[in-house]
Amino acid sequence: MKKTLALATSIAILAGIWTIVVLKVGSFGSIPFVLWPTFIGWAAFFYLGANGTGMRNGLIQLSTGAILTGLFIWLYAALKVTDPNFIVLGIFVFLVAWPITALSGFNNLWAAVPAGFCGAAAWFGVSGMLPTAAPVTVTIATLIPLFCGEILAWLSLWIVGVLMPEKKAVVGAARA
């Protein structure tokens, strides 16, 4: 079997099992267990190179996007701004988008800018599913599946490595 097919099989099996687990568990106390952000984290792992560095950078930027979004939307809500034209909300979205992008110029840990926007988008998506939840609840409900997605992506690749290890080249003995 080609490695691509083995990886596809590994991902499909894990995704199916994960879907059952998430839907059966349902929540961690008051924190709902949301399925779909898992697949954003999973994709980020492969997009960023399917290695430890990519995973680290993906986790950092996914978290940065989700946490900044939660923080600024919490502040926006706390201000109780009457904003029928969404101008103030637009400013708050600017306050999320700017550091997600600008941090990439200061440190390679934040170089995965698309993952930062995926973290922010996941936060807004989870928020839409939980319209009455506090921003901190939405943030946690976003981060858990994003992290799980990264771990599952690594696991899917690891399984292929165990089942189909790389063949090492045998170096012949030197001839006299």
C-alpha positions as CSV (number, residue, x, y, z in Angstrom):
1,M,0.0,0.0,0.0
2,K,1.3,3.4,-0.8
3,K,1.9,5.8,2.1
4,T,-0.7,8.2,0.8
5,L,-3.4,5.5,1.0
6,A,-2.2,4.5,4.4
7,L,-2.3,8.1,5.6
8,A,-5.8,8.5,4.1
9,T,-6.9,5.4,5.9
10,S,-5.4,6.4,9.2
11,I,-6.9,9.9,9.0
12,A,-10.4,8.5,8.0
13,I,-10.4,6.0,10.8
14,L,-9.3,8.5,13.4
15,A,-11.7,11.1,12.1
16,G,-14.6,8.7,12.3
17,I,-13.7,7.5,15.8
18,W,-13.1,11.1,16.9
19,T,-16.6,12.2,15.7
20,I,-18.2,9.4,17.8
21,V,-16.2,10.4,20.9
22,V,-17.0,14.1,20.6
23,L,-20.7,13.5,20.0
24,K,-20.9,11.0,22.8
25,V,-19.0,13.1,25.3
26,G,-20.9,16.3,24.4
27,S,-19.3,18.6,26.9
28,F,-16.8,19.1,29.7
29,G,-19.1,20.4,32.4
30,S,-20.3,23.8,31.1
31,I,-17.8,23.7,28.2
32,P,-19.4,22.2,25.0
33,F,-17.2,19.8,23.0
34,V,-17.4,21.1,19.4
35,L,-16.3,18.8,16.6
36,W,-15.6,20.9,13.5
37,P,-12.6,23.0,14.8
38,T,-10.7,19.7,15.2
39,F,-10.5,19.5,11.4
40,I,-9.0,23.0,11.2
41,G,-6.3,22.0,13.7
42,W,-5.7,18.8,11.7
43,A,-5.4,20.7,8.5
44,A,-3.0,23.3,10.1
45,F,-0.6,20.5,11.1
46,F,-0.3,19.2,7.5
47,Y,-0.3,22.7,6.0
48,L,2.6,23.7,8.2
49,G,4.8,20.8,7.3
50,A,3.5,17.8,9.3
51,N,6.4,18.0,11.7
52,G,7.1,19.2,15.3
53,T,8.0,22.8,14.3
54,G,4.8,23.1,12.2
55,M,2.8,21.7,15.1
56,R,4.3,24.1,17.6
57,N,3.8,27.1,15.2
58,G,0.3,26.0,14.4
59,L,-0.7,25.6,18.1
60,I,0.8,29.0,18.8
61,Q,-1.0,30.8,16.0
62,L,-4.3,28.9,16.3
63,S,-4.3,29.8,20.0
64,T,-3.3,33.4,19.3
65,G,-6.1,33.9,16.9
66,A,-8.7,32.3,19.2
67,I,-7.5,34.0,22.4
68,L,-7.2,37.5,20.9
69,T,-10.6,37.2,19.3
70,G,-12.1,36.1,22.7
71,L,-10.3,38.9,24.5
72,F,-11.4,41.7,22.1
73,I,-14.9,40.4,21.7
74,W,-15.2,40.2,25.5
75,L,-14.0,43.8,25.7
76,Y,-16.4,44.9,22.9
77,A,-19.3,43.2,24.8
78,A,-18.3,44.7,28.1
79,L,-18.3,48.2,26.6
80,K,-22.0,47.7,25.6
81,V,-21.5,49.9,22.5
82,T,-24.5,50.8,20.5
83,D,-23.0,50.1,17.1
84,P,-25.7,49.8,14.4
85,N,-23.2,50.2,11.6
86,F,-20.7,47.8,13.1
87,I,-17.9,50.4,12.9
88,V,-16.7,49.8,16.4
89,L,-16.9,46.0,15.8
90,G,-14.8,46.5,12.7
91,I,-12.2,48.3,14.8
92,F,-12.1,45.4,17.2
93,V,-11.7,43.0,14.3
94,F,-8.8,45.2,13.2
95,L,-7.4,44.8,16.7
96,V,-7.4,41.0,16.3
97,A,-6.2,40.9,12.7
98,W,-3.2,43.3,13.1
99,P,-1.3,41.4,15.8
100,I,-2.0,38.0,14.2
101,T,-0.2,39.3,11.1
102,A,2.3,41.7,12.7
103,L,3.7,39.2,15.2
104,S,5.1,37.2,12.3
105,G,7.7,39.9,11.7
106,F,9.0,39.7,15.2
107,N,9.4,36.0,15.8
108,N,9.2,32.8,13.7
109,L,6.9,31.3,16.3
110,W,4.1,33.5,14.9
111,A,5.0,32.9,11.2
112,A,2.0,30.7,10.6
113,V,-0.3,33.7,9.9
114,P,-3.0,31.7,8.2
115,A,-3.3,29.5,11.3
116,G,-3.9,32.6,13.3
117,F,-6.8,33.6,11.1
118,C,-8.1,30.0,11.3
119,G,-8.1,30.3,15.1
120,A,-10.0,33.6,14.9
121,A,-12.5,32.2,12.4
122,A,-13.0,29.1,14.6
123,W,-13.7,31.3,17.5
124,F,-16.4,33.2,15.6
125,G,-17.9,29.9,14.3
126,V,-18.1,28.4,17.8
127,S,-19.5,31.7,19.1
128,G,-22.3,31.4,16.5
129,M,-23.1,27.9,17.8
130,L,-23.1,29.2,21.4
131,P,-24.8,32.6,21.2
132,T,-25.4,33.0,24.9
133,A,-22.0,31.7,26.1
134,A,-19.4,34.0,27.7
135,P,-16.4,34.8,25.5
136,V,-14.1,32.7,27.9
137,T,-16.4,29.7,27.4
138,V,-16.3,30.2,23.6
139,T,-12.5,30.5,23.7
140,I,-12.0,27.3,25.7
141,A,-14.6,25.5,23.5
142,T,-12.6,26.6,20.5
143,L,-9.1,25.8,21.8
144,I,-9.9,22.2,22.9
145,P,-10.8,20.9,19.4
146,L,-8.1,23.0,17.7
147,F,-5.5,21.3,20.0
148,C,-7.1,17.9,19.6
149,G,-6.9,18.3,15.8
150,E,-3.2,19.0,15.9
151,I,-2.7,15.9,18.1
152,L,-4.9,13.7,15.9
153,A,-3.0,14.9,12.8
154,W,0.3,13.9,14.4
155,L,-1.2,10.6,15.5
156,S,-2.4,9.8,12.0
157,L,1.1,10.4,10.6
158,W,2.7,8.5,13.4
159,I,0.5,5.4,12.8
160,V,1.7,5.4,9.1
161,G,5.3,5.6,10.3
162,V,4.8,2.6,12.6
163,L,3.0,0.6,9.9
164,M,5.2,1.6,7.1
165,P,8.7,2.5,8.4
166,E,11.2,4.1,6.1
167,K,13.6,1.6,4.7
168,K,17.2,2.4,5.6
169,A,19.8,2.1,2.9
170,V,22.4,-0.5,3.5
171,V,25.9,0.7,3.0
172,G,28.1,-2.0,1.4
173,A,31.4,-3.0,2.9
174,A,34.4,-1.2,1.5
175,R,36.4,-3.3,-1.0
176,A,40.1,-3.5,-0.8
